[in-house]
Amino acid sequence: MQCEVDFELRNITVNNNSGFDIINNISKYTDGCLSCFFIQPNILWCGSVYTPYAKGDDIFNIGLVNYRLGYNLVKENSLQERLTETDPVKVIYSKKLSTGDRITQSSDAFKNYRLTHNKILNHIIDASVLKQLADEKAYHLNYAGYEGSMNAFLQPYAAPGYVAYITDDRYPERNGKYIIESNHVHFGISGARRIIEIGPKIGFANK
């Protein structure tokens, strides 16, 4: 598997830094736009997530699990609807040049906006990368849909990077495919449960 994102960062020092420190720095230098997590025990993913998923692309393509509320999902869950229609955000990223000039790129993923998110990313060297990061941040900040965690049984198996197809007969607006961002297994007196944390719904920008 290969991540198609290739962003060059400049003026980065990694001496004596742990892998965890490096991942945190990548997130800091890109304003949290690049996601880093293990999609398999020996594969660390680092790249954009919201941009491809907003457009309907499953960038991992490693597994699909079907969940139905009340069947293989416990009814108690923390799914919450996130609404952003009243405060859409435009993202503007800049880089200062040695000449004193500034390169600025802004997102155009959403045409209408009421708020702006401005930040200087001096570790980014390319204007096109600033634009990609601005769009990724805009998709993240303007995501409208369900997010949160769900209580599932141990089977079927699921892992970060899998796609969860959720069916809810009571709230059909929840139905659809979501990326699984994390999961952990909990053992208790009622048995074992798999706690699934979902990310964006695939194709949320194609409404």
Backbone as JSON Lines, residues from 0, in Angstrom:
{"i":0,"aa":"M","n":[0.84,-1.19,0.0],"ca":[0.0,0.0,0.0],"c":[0.88,1.24,0.0]}
{"i":1,"aa":"Q","n":[0.48,2.23,-0.78],"ca":[1.28,3.46,-0.89],"c":[0.38,4.67,-0.71]}
{"i":2,"aa":"C","n":[0.81,5.58,0.14],"ca":[0.1,6.84,0.32],"c":[0.48,7.77,-0.82]}
{"i":3,"aa":"E","n":[-0.54,8.34,-1.49],"ca":[-0.28,9.17,-2.65],"c":[0.17,10.58,-2.28]}
{"i":4,"aa":"V","n":[0.07,10.93,-1.0],"ca":[0.46,12.27,-0.57],"c":[1.97,12.34,-0.39]}
{"i":5,"aa":"D","n":[2.6,13.33,-0.97],"ca":[4.04,13.5,-0.84],"c":[4.32,14.98,-0.56]}
{"i":6,"aa":"F","n":[4.29,15.34,0.72],"ca":[4.5,16.72,1.13],"c":[5.9,16.88,1.68]}
{"i":7,"aa":"E","n":[6.64,17.83,1.15],"ca":[7.99,18.07,1.65],"c":[7.95,19.15,2.73]}
{"i":8,"aa":"L","n":[8.55,18.84,3.87],"ca":[8.68,19.79,4.95],"c":[10.13,20.23,5.06]}
{"i":9,"aa":"R","n":[10.35,21.47,5.4],"ca":[11.7,22.01,5.46],"c":[11.98,22.57,6.86]}
{"i":10,"aa":"N","n":[13.29,22.55,7.21],"ca":[13.75,23.08,8.51],"c":[13.16,22.31,9.68]}
{"i":11,"aa":"I","n":[13.22,20.99,9.56],"ca":[12.72,20.1,10.6],"c":[13.91,19.4,11.26]}
{"i":12,"aa":"T","n":[13.95,19.39,12.58],"ca":[15.0,18.69,13.33],"c":[14.38,17.5,14.05]}
{"i":13,"aa":"V","n":[14.95,16.3,13.83],"ca":[14.4,15.09,14.44],"c":[15.43,14.39,15.33]}
{"i":14,"aa":"N","n":[16.52,15.07,15.66],"ca":[17.54,14.45,16.5],"c":[16.96,14.04,17.85]}
{"i":15,"aa":"N","n":[17.19,12.76,18.2],"ca":[16.78,12.2,19.49],"c":[15.27,12.24,19.72]}
{"i":16,"aa":"N","n":[14.49,12.45,18.66],"ca":[13.04,12.43,18.79],"c":[12.52,11.0,18.64]}
{"i":17,"aa":"S","n":[11.54,10.64,19.43],"ca":[10.91,9.34,19.29],"c":[9.96,9.35,18.1]}
{"i":18,"aa":"G","n":[9.51,8.17,17.7],"ca":[8.53,8.1,16.62],"c":[7.26,8.84,16.97]}
{"i":19,"aa":"F","n":[6.85,8.77,18.24],"ca":[5.67,9.48,18.69],"c":[5.86,10.99,18.56]}
{"i":20,"aa":"D","n":[7.08,11.48,18.9],"ca":[7.37,12.91,18.78],"c":[7.3,13.35,17.31]}
{"i":21,"aa":"I","n":[7.83,12.53,16.42],"ca":[7.83,12.88,15.0],"c":[6.41,12.97,14.47]}
{"i":22,"aa":"I","n":[5.56,12.02,14.85],"ca":[4.16,12.05,14.41],"c":[3.47,13.31,14.94]}
{"i":23,"aa":"N","n":[3.72,13.65,16.2],"ca":[3.12,14.87,16.75],"c":[3.6,16.12,16.02]}
{"i":24,"aa":"N","n":[4.88,16.14,15.63],"ca":[5.41,17.29,14.9],"c":[4.81,17.4,13.51]}
{"i":25,"aa":"I","n":[4.63,16.27,12.85],"ca":[3.98,16.3,11.54],"c":[2.6,16.92,11.65]}
{"i":26,"aa":"S","n":[1.87,16.51,12.67],"ca":[0.54,17.07,12.88],"c":[0.62,18.57,13.18]}
{"i":27,"aa":"K","n":[1.59,18.97,14.01],"ca":[1.72,20.38,14.38],"c":[2.1,21.24,13.18]}
{"i":28,"aa":"Y","n":[3.07,20.79,12.39],"ca":[3.56,21.58,11.27],"c":[2.54,21.69,10.14]}
{"i":29,"aa":"T","n":[1.58,20.78,10.11],"ca":[0.55,20.82,9.06],"c":[-0.81,21.23,9.6]}
{"i":30,"aa":"D","n":[-0.84,21.81,10.8],"ca":[-2.09,22.26,11.42],"c":[-3.08,21.12,11.56]}
{"i":31,"aa":"G","n":[-2.58,19.93,11.85],"ca":[-3.44,18.78,12.07],"c":[-4.1,18.23,10.82]}
{"i":32,"aa":"C","n":[-3.61,18.64,9.64],"ca":[-4.24,18.21,8.39],"c":[-3.87,16.78,8.0]}
{"i":33,"aa":"L","n":[-2.68,16.32,8.38],"ca":[-2.25,14.97,8.03],"c":[-2.55,14.03,9.19]}
{"i":34,"aa":"S","n":[-3.23,12.94,8.89],"ca":[-3.59,11.95,9.89],"c":[-2.56,10.83,9.9]}
{"i":35,"aa":"C","n":[-2.11,10.45,11.08],"ca":[-1.12,9.37,11.22],"c":[-1.68,8.32,12.18]}
{"i":36,"aa":"F","n":[-1.91,7.11,11.69],"ca":[-2.38,6.02,12.55],"c":[-2.11,4.7,11.85]}
{"i":37,"aa":"F","n":[-2.05,3.65,12.64],"ca":[-1.8,2.31,12.11],"c":[-3.09,1.74,11.54]}
{"i":38,"aa":"I","n":[-3.07,1.4,10.25],"ca":[-4.22,0.76,9.64],"c":[-4.06,-0.76,9.65]}
{"i":39,"aa":"Q","n":[-2.85,-1.22,9.9],"ca":[-2.54,-2.62,10.13],"c":[-1.4,-2.63,11.15]}
{"i":40,"aa":"P","n":[-1.14,-3.77,11.81],"ca":[-0.12,-3.76,12.85],"c":[1.24,-3.24,12.4]}
{"i":41,"aa":"N","n":[1.57,-3.41,11.12],"ca":[2.89,-2.98,10.65],"c":[2.82,-1.92,9.55]}
{"i":42,"aa":"I","n":[1.66,-1.26,9.41],"ca":[1.53,-0.21,8.38],"c":[1.05,1.07,9.05]}
{"i":43,"aa":"L","n":[1.91,2.09,9.05],"ca":[1.55,3.4,9.59],"c":[1.13,4.3,8.44]}
{"i":44,"aa":"W","n":[-0.11,4.78,8.5],"ca":[-0.62,5.67,7.46],"c":[-0.37,7.12,7.87]}
{"i":45,"aa":"C","n":[0.07,7.92,6.93],"ca":[0.22,9.36,7.16],"c":[-0.2,10.08,5.9]}
{"i":46,"aa":"G","n":[-1.32,10.75,5.94],"ca":[-1.8,11.42,4.74],"c":[-3.13,12.11,4.99]}
{"i":47,"aa":"S","n":[-3.76,12.54,3.91],"ca":[-5.06,13.2,3.97],"c":[-6.16,12.15,4.05]}
{"i":48,"aa":"V","n":[-7.16,12.43,4.85],"ca":[-8.29,11.52,4.99],"c":[-9.6,12.18,4.56]}
{"i":49,"aa":"Y","n":[-9.85,13.39,5.04],"ca":[-11.14,14.02,4.77],"c":[-11.34,14.36,3.3]}
{"i":50,"aa":"T","n":[-10.29,14.76,2.6],"ca":[-10.46,15.14,1.18],"c":[-10.92,13.97,0.33]}
{"i":51,"aa":"P","n":[-10.23,12.82,0.34],"ca":[-10.73,11.71,-0.48],"c":[-12.08,11.18,-0.02]}
{"i":52,"aa":"Y","n":[-12.29,11.1,1.3],"ca":[-13.57,10.58,1.77],"c":[-14.71,11.53,1.46]}
{"i":53,"aa":"A","n":[-14.45,12.82,1.47],"ca":[-15.48,13.79,1.09],"c":[-15.95,13.56,-0.33]}
{"i":54,"aa":"K","n":[-15.03,13.13,-1.19],"ca":[-15.34,12.93,-2.61],"c":[-15.81,11.51,-2.9]}
{"i":55,"aa":"G","n":[-15.85,10.64,-1.88],"ca":[-16.38,9.31,-2.08],"c":[-15.35,8.22,-2.32]}
{"i":56,"aa":"D","n":[-14.06,8.49,-2.06],"ca":[-13.0,7.52,-2.33],"c":[-12.59,6.81,-1.04]}
{"i":57,"aa":"D","n":[-12.57,5.48,-1.08],"ca":[-12.03,4.69,0.03],"c":[-10.55,4.48,-0.24]}
{"i":58,"aa":"I","n":[-9.71,5.31,0.39],"ca":[-8.28,5.3,0.08],"c":[-7.57,4.09,0.64]}
{"i":59,"aa":"F","n":[-8.14,3.42,1.65],"ca":[-7.47,2.28,2.26],"c":[-7.84,0.96,1.57]}
{"i":60,"aa":"N","n":[-9.13,0.77,1.32],"ca":[-9.62,-0.41,0.6],"c":[-9.09,-1.7,1.24]}
{"i":61,"aa":"I","n":[-9.22,-1.8,2.57],"ca":[-8.69,-2.98,3.25],"c":[-9.77,-3.82,3.92]}
{"i":62,"aa":"G","n":[-10.99,-3.31,3.99],"ca":[-12.03,-4.12,4.61],"c":[-13.34,-3.35,4.77]}
{"i":63,"aa":"L","n":[-14.44,-4.08,4.73],"ca":[-15.78,-3.52,4.92],"c":[-16.51,-4.36,5.95]}
{"i":64,"aa":"V","n":[-17.11,-3.71,6.93],"ca":[-17.87,-4.42,7.96],"c":[-19.26,-3.82,8.03]}
{"i":65,"aa":"N","n":[-20.26,-4.68,8.11],"ca":[-21.65,-4.25,8.15],"c":[-22.15,-4.22,9.59]}
{"i":66,"aa":"Y","n":[-22.72,-3.09,9.99],"ca":[-23.27,-2.95,11.33],"c":[-24.74,-2.52,11.23]}
{"i":67,"aa":"R","n":[-25.55,-3.16,12.04],"ca":[-26.97,-2.81,12.11],"c":[-27.33,-2.58,13.57]}
{"i":68,"aa":"L","n":[-27.86,-1.4,13.85],"ca":[-28.19,-1.04,15.22],"c":[-29.26,-1.98,15.77]}
{"i":69,"aa":"G","n":[-28.98,-2.53,16.95],"ca":[-29.89,-3.47,17.58],"c":[-29.67,-4.9,17.16]}
{"i":70,"aa":"Y","n":[-28.78,-5.13,16.2],"ca":[-28.48,-6.49,15.75],"c":[-27.05,-6.86,16.15]}
{"i":71,"aa":"N","n":[-26.07,-6.25,15.51],"ca":[-24.69,-6.48,15.96],"c":[-24.07,-5.19,16.48]}
{"i":72,"aa":"L","n":[-24.9,-4.2,16.73],"ca":[-24.52,-2.97,17.44],"c":[-25.44,-2.81,18.64]}
{"i":73,"aa":"V","n":[-24.87,-2.6,19.82],"ca":[-25.67,-2.32,21.0],"c":[-26.37,-0.98,20.81]}
{"i":74,"aa":"K","n":[-27.61,-0.89,21.26],"ca":[-28.39,0.33,21.02],"c":[-27.77,1.56,21.67]}
{"i":75,"aa":"E","n":[-27.11,1.35,22.82],"ca":[-26.47,2.49,23.47],"c":[-25.2,2.87,22.71]}
{"i":76,"aa":"N","n":[-25.15,4.07,22.2],"ca":[-23.96,4.54,21.49],"c":[-23.87,6.05,21.68]}
{"i":77,"aa":"S","n":[-22.76,6.6,21.22],"ca":[-22.55,8.05,21.39],"c":[-22.53,8.77,20.05]}
{"i":78,"aa":"L","n":[-23.23,8.22,19.08],"ca":[-23.29,8.9,17.79],"c":[-24.01,10.24,17.93]}
{"i":79,"aa":"Q","n":[-23.36,11.27,17.44],"ca":[-23.93,12.61,17.49],"c":[-23.88,13.23,16.1]}
{"i":80,"aa":"E","n":[-24.91,14.01,15.8],"ca":[-24.93,14.69,14.51],"c":[-24.21,16.03,14.62]}
{"i":81,"aa":"R","n":[-23.3,16.26,13.71],"ca":[-22.55,17.51,13.67],"c":[-23.1,18.38,12.55]}
{"i":82,"aa":"L","n":[-23.51,19.59,12.89],"ca":[-24.09,20.51,11.92],"c":[-23.18,21.73,11.76]}
{"i":83,"aa":"T","n":[-22.89,22.1,10.54],"ca":[-21.99,23.24,10.3],"c":[-22.59,24.25,9.33]}
{"i":84,"aa":"E","n":[-23.85,24.07,8.94],"ca":[-24.43,24.96,7.93],"c":[-24.47,26.42,8.36]}
{"i":85,"aa":"T","n":[-24.56,26.67,9.69],"ca":[-24.69,28.04,10.17],"c":[-23.35,28.75,10.34]}
{"i":86,"aa":"D","n":[-22.24,28.0,10.31],"ca":[-20.94,28.64,10.5],"c":[-19.87,28.0,9.61]}
{"i":87,"aa":"P","n":[-20.09,27.98,8.28],"ca":[-19.07,27.41,7.39],"c":[-17.76,28.21,7.46]}
{"i":88,"aa":"V","n":[-16.64,27.5,7.31],"ca":[-15.32,28.08,7.52],"c":[-14.51,28.04,6.23]}
{"i":89,"aa":"K","n":[-13.84,29.14,5.93],"ca":[-12.86,29.18,4.84],"c":[-11.47,29.14,5.47]}
{"i":90,"aa":"V","n":[-10.59,28.29,4.93],"ca":[-9.25,28.11,5.47],"c":[-8.24,28.86,4.6]}
{"i":91,"aa":"I","n":[-7.37,29.64,5.25],"ca":[-6.34,30.4,4.54],"c":[-5.0,30.07,5.18]}
{"i":92,"aa":"Y","n":[-4.08,29.51,4.38],"ca":[-2.74,29.18,4.85],"c":[-1.71,30.05,4.13]}
{"i":93,"aa":"S","n":[-0.69,30.46,4.88],"ca":[0.36,31.31,4.31],"c":[1.73,30.79,4.69]}
{"i":94,"aa":"K","n":[2.72,31.24,3.93],"ca":[4.12,30.93,4.23],"c":[4.93,32.2,4.01]}
{"i":95,"aa":"K","n":[5.78,32.55,4.97],"ca":[6.64,33.72,4.85],"c":[7.92,33.34,4.09]}
{"i":96,"aa":"L","n":[8.28,34.17,3.11],"ca":[9.5,33.95,2.34],"c":[10.65,34.76,2.95]}
{"i":97,"aa":"S","n":[11.86,34.37,2.6],"ca":[13.04,35.08,3.11],"c":[13.08,36.52,2.64]}
{"i":98,"aa":"T","n":[12.4,36.82,1.53],"ca":[12.36,38.19,1.0],"c":[11.4,39.08,1.76]}
{"i":99,"aa":"G","n":[10.63,38.48,2.65],"ca":[9.62,39.24,3.38],"c":[8.24,39.12,2.77]}
{"i":100,"aa":"D","n":[8.19,38.58,1.55],"ca":[6.89,38.36,0.91],"c":[6.19,37.16,1.54]}
{"i":101,"aa":"R","n":[4.97,36.97,1.14],"ca":[4.19,35.87,1.7],"c":[3.42,35.17,0.59]}
{"i":102,"aa":"I","n":[3.44,33.82,0.62],"ca":[2.61,33.01,-0.27],"c":[1.34,32.64,0.48]}
{"i":103,"aa":"T","n":[0.21,32.83,-0.15],"ca":[-1.06,32.55,0.5],"c":[-1.93,31.69,-0.41]}
{"i":104,"aa":"Q","n":[-2.52,30.66,0.19],"ca":[-3.46,29.8,-0.52],"c":[-4.7,29.63,0.35]}
{"i":105,"aa":"S","n":[-5.85,29.52,-0.28],"ca":[-7.09,29.35,0.47],"c":[-7.91,28.2,-0.1]}
{"i":106,"aa":"S","n":[-8.76,27.65,0.72],"ca":[-9.61,26.55,0.29],"c":[-10.74,27.06,-0.58]}
{"i":107,"aa":"D","n":[-11.12,26.23,-1.53],"ca":[-12.3,26.54,-2.33],"c":[-13.28,25.37,-2.33]}
{"i":108,"aa":"A","n":[-13.13,24.49,-1.32],"ca":[-14.03,23.33,-1.23],"c":[-15.46,23.76,-0.94]}
{"i":109,"aa":"F","n":[-15.62,24.87,-0.21],"ca":[-16.93,25.39,0.1],"c":[-16.98,26.86,-0.3]}
{"i":110,"aa":"K","n":[-17.93,27.21,-1.14],"ca":[-17.97,28.56,-1.72],"c":[-18.45,29.6,-0.73]}
{"i":111,"aa":"N","n":[-19.41,29.24,0.1],"ca":[-19.97,30.2,1.04],"c":[-19.38,29.97,2.43]}
{"i":112,"aa":"Y","n":[-19.04,31.05,3.1],"ca":[-18.46,30.92,4.44],"c":[-18.77,32.17,5.26]}
{"i":113,"aa":"R","n":[-18.76,31.98,6.58],"ca":[-18.97,33.08,7.5],"c":[-17.76,33.31,8.39]}
{"i":114,"aa":"L","n":[-16.94,32.28,8.55],"ca":[-15.76,32.36,9.4],"c":[-14.52,32.04,8.59]}
{"i":115,"aa":"T","n":[-13.36,32.49,9.08],"ca":[-12.09,32.15,8.43],"c":[-11.13,31.56,9.45]}
{"i":116,"aa":"H","n":[-10.32,30.63,8.97],"ca":[-9.28,30.01,9.78],"c":[-7.96,30.34,9.12]}
{"i":117,"aa":"N","n":[-7.15,31.21,9.73],"ca":[-5.89,31.67,9.16],"c":[-4.72,31.1,9.96]}
{"i":118,"aa":"K","n":[-3.69,30.65,9.24],"ca":[-2.51,30.16,9.93],"c":[-1.31,30.23,8.99]}
{"i":119,"aa":"I","n":[-0.12,30.48,9.58],"ca":[1.14,30.49,8.84],"c":[1.82,29.14,9.01]}
{"i":120,"aa":"L","n":[2.13,28.48,7.9],"ca":[2.8,27.18,7.92],"c":[4.15,27.32,7.23]}
{"i":121,"aa":"N","n":[5.15,27.75,7.98],"ca":[6.45,28.04,7.38],"c":[7.27,26.79,7.03]}
{"i":122,"aa":"H","n":[6.86,25.63,7.52],"ca":[7.6,24.4,7.2],"c":[7.17,23.82,5.85]}
{"i":123,"aa":"I","n":[6.11,24.34,5.27],"ca":[5.65,23.9,3.95],"c":[6.37,24.75,2.91]}
{"i":124,"aa":"I","n":[6.92,24.11,1.87],"ca":[7.73,24.87,0.9],"c":[7.0,25.13,-0.4]}
{"i":125,"aa":"D","n":[5.91,24.45,-0.66],"ca":[5.28,24.53,-1.97],"c":[3.88,25.11,-1.87]}
{"i":126,"aa":"A","n":[3.53,26.04,-2.77],"ca":[2.22,26.67,-2.73],"c":[1.1,25.66,-2.99]}
{"i":127,"aa":"S","n":[1.36,24.69,-3.87],"ca":[0.33,23.7,-4.18],"c":[0.02,22.85,-2.95]}
{"i":128,"aa":"V","n":[1.03,22.6,-2.11],"ca":[0.8,21.85,-0.89],"c":[-0.03,22.66,0.1]}
{"i":129,"aa":"L","n":[0.24,23.96,0.19],"ca":[-0.6,24.82,1.03],"c":[-2.05,24.72,0.62]}
{"i":130,"aa":"K","n":[-2.29,24.69,-0.69],"ca":[-3.67,24.6,-1.2],"c":[-4.29,23.26,-0.81]}
{"i":131,"aa":"Q","n":[-3.57,22.16,-0.96],"ca":[-4.1,20.84,-0.59],"c":[-4.42,20.77,0.89]}
{"i":132,"aa":"L","n":[-3.53,21.33,1.71],"ca":[-3.77,21.32,3.15],"c":[-4.96,22.19,3.51]}
{"i":133,"aa":"A","n":[-5.11,23.33,2.83],"ca":[-6.24,24.21,3.09],"c":[-7.56,23.51,2.79]}
{"i":134,"aa":"D","n":[-7.61,22.77,1.68],"ca":[-8.83,22.04,1.35],"c":[-9.1,20.92,2.36]}
{"i":135,"aa":"E","n":[-8.04,20.21,2.77],"ca":[-8.21,19.14,3.75],"c":[-8.76,19.69,5.06]}
{"i":136,"aa":"K","n":[-8.22,20.83,5.51],"ca":[-8.69,21.44,6.75],"c":[-10.14,21.91,6.6]}
{"i":137,"aa":"A","n":[-10.47,22.44,5.42],"ca":[-11.83,22.92,5.19],"c":[-12.83,21.77,5.23]}
{"i":138,"aa":"Y","n":[-12.48,20.65,4.62],"ca":[-13.38,19.49,4.67],"c":[-13.55,19.01,6.12]}
{"i":139,"aa":"H","n":[-12.46,19.09,6.89],"ca":[-12.53,18.66,8.29],"c":[-13.42,19.6,9.1]}
{"i":140,"aa":"L","n":[-13.18,20.91,8.98],"ca":[-13.93,21.88,9.77],"c":[-15.39,21.97,9.35]}
{"i":141,"aa":"N","n":[-15.68,21.68,8.09],"ca":[-17.04,21.83,7.56],"c":[-17.77,20.49,7.43]}
{"i":142,"aa":"Y","n":[-17.22,19.44,8.04],"ca":[-17.9,18.15,7.96],"c":[-19.24,18.22,8.68]}
{"i":143,"aa":"A","n":[-20.29,17.83,7.98],"ca":[-21.62,17.76,8.57],"c":[-22.1,16.33,8.46]}
{"i":144,"aa":"G","n":[-22.4,15.71,9.59],"ca":[-22.84,14.32,9.59],"c":[-22.65,13.72,10.96]}
{"i":145,"aa":"Y","n":[-22.78,12.42,11.03],"ca":[-22.67,11.73,12.31],"c":[-21.22,11.35,12.61]}
{"i":146,"aa":"E","n":[-20.88,11.41,13.88],"ca":[-19.56,11.03,14.36],"c":[-19.7,10.55,15.8]}
{"i":147,"aa":"G","n":[-18.68,9.85,16.28],"ca":[-18.72,9.36,17.65],"c":[-18.34,7.89,17.7]}
{"i":148,"aa":"S","n":[-18.79,7.2,18.73],"ca":[-18.4,5.8,18.93],"c":[-19.64,4.91,19.03]}
{"i":149,"aa":"M","n":[-19.41,3.61,18.77],"ca":[-20.47,2.62,18.81],"c":[-19.98,1.4,19.56]}
{"i":150,"aa":"N","n":[-20.87,0.72,20.24],"ca":[-20.56,-0.52,20.94],"c":[-20.98,-1.7,20.07]}
{"i":151,"aa":"A","n":[-20.01,-2.49,19.65],"ca":[-20.28,-3.65,18.81],"c":[-19.81,-4.91,19.51]}
{"i":152,"aa":"F","n":[-20.21,-6.05,18.99],"ca":[-19.71,-7.32,19.49],"c":[-18.35,-7.6,18.86]}
{"i":153,"aa":"L","n":[-17.69,-8.64,19.33],"ca":[-16.35,-8.94,18.82],"c":[-16.36,-9.3,17.34]}
{"i":154,"aa":"Q","n":[-17.42,-9.91,16.91],"ca":[-17.56,-10.26,15.51],"c":[-18.69,-9.45,14.89]}
{"i":155,"aa":"P","n":[-18.52,-8.94,13.7],"ca":[-17.37,-9.15,12.81],"c":[-16.15,-8.32,13.21]}
{"i":156,"aa":"Y","n":[-14.99,-8.78,12.74],"ca":[-13.74,-8.09,13.03],"c":[-13.7,-6.73,12.34]}
{"i":157,"aa":"A","n":[-13.11,-5.76,13.0],"ca":[-12.94,-4.43,12.41],"c":[-11.65,-3.83,12.92]}
{"i":158,"aa":"A","n":[-11.07,-2.91,12.15],"ca":[-9.81,-2.27,12.52],"c":[-9.77,-0.89,11.9]}
{"i":159,"aa":"P","n":[-8.89,-0.01,12.41],"ca":[-8.74,1.32,11.8],"c":[-8.45,1.22,10.3]}
{"i":160,"aa":"G","n":[-9.13,2.06,9.54],"ca":[-8.99,2.04,8.08],"c":[-10.07,1.25,7.4]}
{"i":161,"aa":"Y","n":[-10.78,0.38,8.15],"ca":[-11.92,-0.34,7.59],"c":[-13.06,0.65,7.33]}
{"i":162,"aa":"V","n":[-13.98,0.24,6.48],"ca":[-15.21,1.0,6.25],"c":[-16.34,0.31,6.99]}
{"i":163,"aa":"A","n":[-17.08,1.08,7.76],"ca":[-18.24,0.56,8.48],"c":[-19.51,0.99,7.75]}
{"i":164,"aa":"Y","n":[-20.27,0.0,7.28],"ca":[-21.57,0.32,6.67],"c":[-22.63,0.21,7.77]}
{"i":165,"aa":"I","n":[-23.21,1.34,8.15],"ca":[-24.13,1.41,9.28],"c":[-25.56,1.46,8.76]}
{"i":166,"aa":"T","n":[-26.41,0.61,9.35],"ca":[-27.84,0.61,9.05],"c":[-28.6,0.85,10.35]}
{"i":167,"aa":"D","n":[-29.45,1.87,10.35],"ca":[-30.24,2.21,11.53],"c":[-31.69,2.37,11.06]}
{"i":168,"aa":"D","n":[-32.54,1.38,11.39],"ca":[-33.93,1.41,10.93],"c":[-34.71,2.57,11.54]}
{"i":169,"aa":"R","n":[-34.32,2.97,12.74],"ca":[-35.03,4.06,13.41],"c":[-34.62,5.43,12.89]}
{"i":170,"aa":"Y","n":[-33.32,5.6,12.61],"ca":[-32.82,6.87,12.08],"c":[-32.1,6.61,10.75]}
{"i":171,"aa":"P","n":[-32.84,6.47,9.66],"ca":[-32.23,6.11,8.37],"c":[-31.25,7.14,7.85]}
{"i":172,"aa":"E","n":[-31.31,8.37,8.36],"ca":[-30.35,9.38,7.92],"c":[-28.93,9.04,8.35]}
{"i":173,"aa":"R","n":[-28.78,8.13,9.3],"ca":[-27.45,7.68,9.72],"c":[-26.85,6.67,8.74]}
{"i":174,"aa":"N","n":[-27.69,6.05,7.93],"ca":[-27.23,4.96,7.07],"c":[-26.14,5.43,6.13]}
{"i":175,"aa":"G","n":[-25.14,4.59,5.95],"ca":[-24.06,4.92,5.01],"c":[-22.74,4.31,5.43]}
{"i":176,"aa":"K","n":[-21.71,4.63,4.67],"ca":[-20.37,4.1,4.92],"c":[-19.51,5.15,5.62]}
{"i":177,"aa":"Y","n":[-18.84,4.74,6.68],"ca":[-17.99,5.62,7.47],"c":[-16.61,4.97,7.64]}
{"i":178,"aa":"I","n":[-15.58,5.81,7.71],"ca":[-14.26,5.29,8.03],"c":[-14.19,4.96,9.52]}
{"i":179,"aa":"I","n":[-13.53,3.87,9.85],"ca":[-13.27,3.52,11.25],"c":[-11.9,4.09,11.61]}
{"i":180,"aa":"E","n":[-11.88,5.03,12.56],"ca":[-10.64,5.68,12.95],"c":[-9.9,4.93,14.06]}
{"i":181,"aa":"S","n":[-10.64,4.28,14.93],"ca":[-9.99,3.53,16.01],"c":[-10.97,2.51,16.56]}
{"i":182,"aa":"N","n":[-10.42,1.51,17.23],"ca":[-11.27,0.58,17.95],"c":[-10.48,-0.06,19.08]}
{"i":183,"aa":"H","n":[-11.14,-0.41,20.15],"ca":[-10.5,-1.16,21.22],"c":[-11.53,-2.12,21.83]}
{"i":184,"aa":"V","n":[-11.04,-3.2,22.38],"ca":[-11.9,-4.24,22.92],"c":[-11.99,-4.07,24.43]}
{"i":185,"aa":"H","n":[-13.21,-4.11,24.94],"ca":[-13.47,-3.96,26.37],"c":[-14.1,-5.25,26.9]}
{"i":186,"aa":"F","n":[-13.56,-5.77,27.99],"ca":[-14.09,-6.97,28.62],"c":[-14.76,-6.59,29.94]}
{"i":187,"aa":"G","n":[-16.02,-7.04,30.11],"ca":[-16.75,-6.74,31.33],"c":[-17.66,-7.88,31.71]}
{"i":188,"aa":"I","n":[-18.49,-7.66,32.72],"ca":[-19.36,-8.72,33.22],"c":[-20.44,-9.08,32.19]}
{"i":189,"aa":"S","n":[-20.71,-8.18,31.25],"ca":[-21.71,-8.46,30.22],"c":[-21.09,-9.09,28.98]}
{"i":190,"aa":"G","n":[-19.78,-9.34,29.03],"ca":[-19.1,-9.92,27.88],"c":[-18.16,-8.93,27.24]}
{"i":191,"aa":"A","n":[-17.6,-9.31,26.12],"ca":[-16.64,-8.47,25.41],"c":[-17.37,-7.58,24.41]}
{"i":192,"aa":"R","n":[-16.88,-6.37,24.28],"ca":[-17.43,-5.42,23.32],"c":[-16.29,-4.77,22.54]}
{"i":193,"aa":"R","n":[-16.56,-4.49,21.3],"ca":[-15.61,-3.76,20.47],"c":[-16.11,-2.32,20.35]}
{"i":194,"aa":"I","n":[-15.34,-1.36,20.84],"ca":[-15.73,0.05,20.79],"c":[-15.16,0.66,19.51]}
{"i":195,"aa":"I","n":[-16.05,1.05,18.62],"ca":[-15.67,1.57,17.3],"c":[-15.82,3.09,17.28]}
{"i":196,"aa":"E","n":[-14.77,3.79,16.9],"ca":[-14.82,5.25,16.71],"c":[-14.86,5.52,15.22]}
{"i":197,"aa":"I","n":[-15.94,6.15,14.76],"ca":[-16.08,6.4,13.33],"c":[-15.66,7.82,12.98]}
{"i":198,"aa":"G","n":[-15.18,7.97,11.75],"ca":[-14.81,9.27,11.21],"c":[-15.84,9.71,10.18]}
{"i":199,"aa":"P","n":[-15.42,10.44,9.16],"ca":[-16.37,11.02,8.21],"c":[-17.1,9.97,7.38]}
{"i":200,"aa":"K","n":[-18.29,10.33,6.96],"ca":[-19.09,9.5,6.07],"c":[-18.56,9.65,4.65]}
{"i":201,"aa":"I","n":[-18.42,8.55,3.96],"ca":[-17.88,8.58,2.6],"c":[-18.86,9.32,1.68]}
{"i":202,"aa":"G","n":[-18.32,10.31,0.95],"ca":[-19.13,11.08,0.0],"c":[-19.94,12.19,0.63]}
{"i":203,"aa":"F","n":[-19.54,12.66,1.84],"ca":[-20.36,13.67,2.52],"c":[-20.39,15.0,1.79]}
{"i":204,"aa":"A","n":[-19.43,15.26,0.92],"ca":[-19.44,16.53,0.19],"c":[-20.22,16.44,-1.12]}
{"i":205,"aa":"N","n":[-20.73,15.26,-1.42],"ca":[-21.46,15.07,-2.7],"c":[-22.97,15.16,-2.52]}
{"i":206,"aa":"K","n":[-23.42,15.73,-1.44],"ca":[-24.87,15.84,-1.19],"c":[-25.51,16.75,-2.22]}
